[in-house]
Amino acid sequence: MNPKPGFTRNVIKRNYALLTPDGHVPSVFPGWTDCSPVVLISAALGAKLSQYLISLDAKSAGTGETENDEWFFYVVAGKLTVNGVALLEGGFAFLPPETKYDVRGSAKDSRLLVFRKTYEPLAGQKPPAFFTGNEKDISEAPFLGSQHARLKMLIPGSLAMDMAVNIFTYDPGATLPFVETHVMEHGMFFLTGGGVYRLDTDRHPVAAGDAIWIAPYCPQWFINDGAQPARYIYYKDVNRLPK
């Protein structure tokens, strides 16, 4: 899906953005060495979350502290360690606020997806603790009764959690059952396959490697119009009373 010179599928609107690999420009993150981080989503868009894609090799390292934020790491490709825990492709780690992190690359061409947001405490609930896992160990559930659109929840449901990270899988021809319009914000990354994503009143072809930001109340809908399953991982804010 490479565009001709001078053209791009990137689109930046008031209430959504489509970020494609052909427009990526690497950044430099303090505490991260021998790696190539790309900022996909940030407050500069008007978002309340940050989403990064970091390319690593066997010499890469990243150290720091989450401070008032919570971070969710997902290994898109390759392998690495987070606070000494080995994570292969599909592995993930949740880091609560005030947690030190130490990320070490273990293989060439590894890619790490990061979701980051400020944690919102809730009276009577202890902040969540650090945990890791792998999406292959989590079962899929039909979405609203459809066997052709299935959901994996990577973060266990709990009032202590104010973010959710899920993986959606669509068989060829499958769709979201209706045009969703809701208060939750999304950060999204396509893992495999593709299709057509409706954002507000616009429709865009999407493919593996694309990232999408969806602001609250932006109408959204998706169809997998390809010949292979389409999979994307996405963030949303949950379990807090909106202001």
Secondary structure per residue as TSV (DSSP state, phi and psi in degrees):
chain	resnum	aa	ss	phi	psi
A	1	M	-	360.0	33.3
A	2	N	-	-75.6	128.1
A	3	P	-	-77.7	164.2
A	4	K	-	-69.0	158.5
A	5	P	T	-53.6	133.1
A	6	G	T	86.7	-2.3
A	7	F	-	-118.5	159.9
A	8	T	-	-157.5	155.2
A	9	R	-	-89.3	-4.7
A	10	N	-	-61.5	134.6
A	11	V	E	-138.1	130.2
A	12	I	E	-121.4	116.4
A	13	K	-	-123.3	172.8
A	14	R	S	-60.8	-36.5
A	15	N	S	-119.9	9.8
A	16	Y	E	-164.5	164.1
A	17	A	E	-148.0	140.2
A	18	L	E	-113.3	119.4
A	19	L	E	-116.0	118.0
A	20	T	-	-109.8	156.8
A	21	P	G	-58.9	-28.2
A	22	D	G	-67.4	-15.4
A	23	G	G	-103.4	3.8
A	24	H	-	-65.2	134.4
A	25	V	-	-127.5	117.8
A	26	P	-	-64.0	150.2
A	27	S	-	-113.6	179.3
A	28	V	-	-120.5	124.7
A	29	F	-	-106.0	129.8
A	30	P	T	-57.0	135.3
A	31	G	T	86.5	-4.5
A	32	W	E	-114.0	130.4
A	33	T	E	-129.3	152.1
A	34	D	E	52.4	42.0
A	35	C	E	-145.0	170.9
A	36	S	E	-130.1	94.0
A	37	P	E	-89.1	140.3
A	38	V	E	-120.5	127.5
A	39	V	E	-85.5	113.6
A	40	L	E	-90.8	-42.0
A	41	I	E	-137.1	140.2
A	42	S	-	-158.6	178.8
A	43	A	G	-62.7	-21.3
A	44	A	G	-62.8	-22.2
A	45	L	G	-84.7	-14.1
A	46	G	T	100.1	7.7
A	47	A	-	-82.6	156.7
A	48	K	S	-100.8	1.8
A	49	L	E	-122.9	164.2
A	50	S	E	-117.1	145.8
A	51	Q	E	-136.8	125.3
A	52	Y	E	-122.5	153.1
A	53	L	E	-124.9	118.1
A	54	I	E	-116.3	122.4
A	55	S	E	-91.6	131.5
A	56	L	E	-131.4	161.1
A	57	D	E	-131.7	-167.5
A	58	A	E	-68.3	-14.9
A	59	K	E	-99.6	-3.2
A	60	S	E	-73.2	149.3
A	61	A	E	-152.6	148.4
A	62	G	E	-143.8	126.5
A	63	T	E	-132.5	150.0
A	64	G	E	170.9	-163.1
A	65	E	E	-137.9	143.4
A	66	T	-	-73.8	-20.4
A	67	E	T	55.7	-121.5
A	68	N	T	-88.7	4.0
A	69	D	E	-101.4	166.4
A	70	E	E	-119.0	142.4
A	71	W	E	-122.1	141.2
A	72	F	E	-124.5	121.2
A	73	F	E	-102.2	137.6
A	74	Y	E	-135.2	128.9
A	75	V	E	-86.4	106.6
A	76	V	E	-74.0	-37.8
A	77	A	E	-155.2	152.3
A	78	G	S	82.7	-148.0
A	79	K	E	-155.3	154.9
A	80	L	E	-163.3	178.5
A	81	T	E	-122.8	145.9
A	82	V	E	-125.5	115.2
A	83	N	T	51.1	41.5
A	84	G	T	84.7	-4.3
A	85	V	E	-94.8	124.1
A	86	A	E	-75.0	130.3
A	87	L	E	-124.9	125.1
A	88	L	E	-94.6	-179.4
A	89	E	T	-52.8	132.2
A	90	G	T	88.2	-6.7
A	91	G	E	-76.5	155.2
A	92	F	E	-147.4	161.4
A	93	A	E	-146.3	138.2
A	94	F	E	-108.7	128.9
A	95	L	E	-117.4	117.5
A	96	P	-	-75.7	175.4
A	97	P	S	-60.1	155.2
A	98	E	S	56.9	43.2
A	99	T	-	-123.6	130.8
A	100	K	E	-76.3	144.9
A	101	Y	E	-127.3	147.0
A	102	D	E	-139.1	106.9
A	103	V	E	-107.2	131.2
A	104	R	E	-129.8	126.9
A	105	G	E	-69.6	147.3
A	106	S	-	-127.2	-5.7
A	107	A	S	-157.9	153.9
A	108	K	T	-64.6	154.0
A	109	D	T	58.5	33.3
A	110	S	E	-83.5	149.5
A	111	R	E	-136.4	131.7
A	112	L	E	-119.8	123.8
A	113	L	E	-96.4	136.6
A	114	V	E	-127.3	129.1
A	115	F	E	-108.5	135.8
A	116	R	E	-139.9	134.0
A	117	K	E	-150.2	161.5
A	118	T	E	-74.5	130.1
A	119	Y	-	-75.6	136.5
A	120	E	-	-107.7	104.1
A	121	P	-	-61.9	153.5
A	122	L	-	-129.3	127.2
A	123	A	T	-55.6	133.5
A	124	G	T	85.8	-1.6
A	125	Q	-	-119.2	130.6
A	126	K	-	-76.0	142.8
A	127	P	-	-57.6	146.2
A	128	P	-	-63.9	157.8
A	129	A	-	-101.6	163.4
A	130	F	-	-59.9	135.9
A	131	F	E	-152.0	160.3
A	132	T	E	-133.1	168.4
A	133	G	E	-177.1	-172.1
A	134	N	E	-140.1	135.3
A	135	E	G	-62.5	-23.1
A	136	K	G	-66.1	-19.0
A	137	D	G	-91.6	2.2
A	138	I	S	-110.0	128.2
A	139	S	-	-76.6	153.0
A	140	E	-	-88.7	151.1
A	141	A	E	-126.5	138.3
A	142	P	E	-57.9	138.7
A	143	F	E	-90.1	117.1
A	144	L	T	50.4	41.1
A	145	G	T	84.5	-2.4
A	146	S	E	-88.1	123.7
A	147	Q	E	-74.8	-11.7
A	148	H	E	-101.3	-3.0
A	149	A	E	-132.6	115.0
A	150	R	E	-128.6	151.1
A	151	L	E	-125.2	137.4
A	152	K	E	-115.7	131.1
A	153	M	E	-102.6	112.2
A	154	L	S	-82.6	-21.5
A	155	I	S	-110.8	122.9
A	156	P	-	-59.6	141.7
A	157	G	-	-68.4	128.2
A	158	S	-	-165.3	142.3
A	159	L	T	-63.1	-22.8
A	160	A	T	-65.4	-26.6
A	161	M	-	-87.4	133.0
A	162	D	-	-113.3	14.4
A	163	M	E	-141.1	148.3
A	164	A	E	-122.4	144.7
A	165	V	E	-131.7	120.6
A	166	N	E	-127.0	160.5
A	167	I	E	-118.3	126.2
A	168	F	E	-105.0	131.7
A	169	T	E	-120.4	129.8
A	170	Y	E	-119.3	125.7
A	171	D	-	-69.6	161.8
A	172	P	T	-53.5	130.8
A	173	G	T	88.8	-10.8
A	174	A	-	-77.7	154.7
A	175	T	B	-139.2	163.6
A	176	L	-	-62.3	138.0
A	177	P	S	-71.1	-16.6
A	178	F	S	-157.1	167.7
A	179	V	-	-77.8	109.9
A	180	E	B	-79.1	139.5
A	181	T	-	-141.7	107.3
A	182	H	-	-148.1	169.6
A	183	V	S	-76.6	-19.4
A	184	M	-	-71.0	141.7
A	185	E	-	-92.2	148.7
A	186	H	E	-123.5	142.8
A	187	G	E	-120.1	135.2
A	188	M	E	-140.1	149.5
A	189	F	E	-144.8	125.5
A	190	F	E	-81.1	124.0
A	191	L	E	-89.7	-45.5
A	192	T	E	-146.5	158.8
A	193	G	-	67.6	-156.0
A	194	G	E	177.7	-158.8
A	195	G	E	160.8	-144.5
A	196	V	E	-125.2	126.3
A	197	Y	E	-111.2	124.9
A	198	R	E	-87.2	129.6
A	199	L	E	-131.7	116.2
A	200	D	T	59.4	-122.6
A	201	T	T	-102.7	7.1
A	202	D	E	-102.4	154.4
A	203	R	E	-124.9	134.0
A	204	H	E	-131.6	135.7
A	205	P	E	-69.2	137.7
A	206	V	E	-132.6	154.5
A	207	A	E	-148.8	169.7
A	208	A	T	-54.2	135.3
A	209	G	T	97.4	-12.7
A	210	D	-	-79.1	146.1
A	211	A	E	-119.5	147.9
A	212	I	E	-134.7	135.7
A	213	W	E	-107.6	131.9
A	214	I	E	-126.2	115.2
A	215	A	-	-74.2	161.5
A	216	P	T	-54.0	139.4
A	217	Y	T	70.3	9.7
A	218	C	-	-79.7	118.7
A	219	P	-	-58.5	138.7
A	220	Q	E	-144.3	150.3
A	221	W	E	-162.4	152.5
A	222	F	E	-142.5	144.4
A	223	I	E	-133.3	135.0
A	224	N	-	-87.6	102.9
A	225	D	-	-100.0	15.9
A	226	G	S	-99.6	-172.0
A	227	A	S	-101.4	-0.7
A	228	Q	S	-129.0	160.9
A	229	P	-	-58.0	145.4
A	230	A	E	-109.1	134.7
A	231	R	E	-133.6	133.2
A	232	Y	E	-137.4	149.9
A	233	I	E	-104.9	139.9
A	234	Y	E	-145.9	153.0
A	235	Y	E	-103.8	148.9
A	236	K	E	-150.7	153.4
A	237	D	E	-87.6	138.5
A	238	V	-	-143.4	165.8
A	239	N	S	64.5	22.3
A	240	R	S	-131.9	146.6
A	241	L	-	-72.4	117.3
A	242	P	-	-64.4	147.3
A	243	K	-	-88.9	360.0
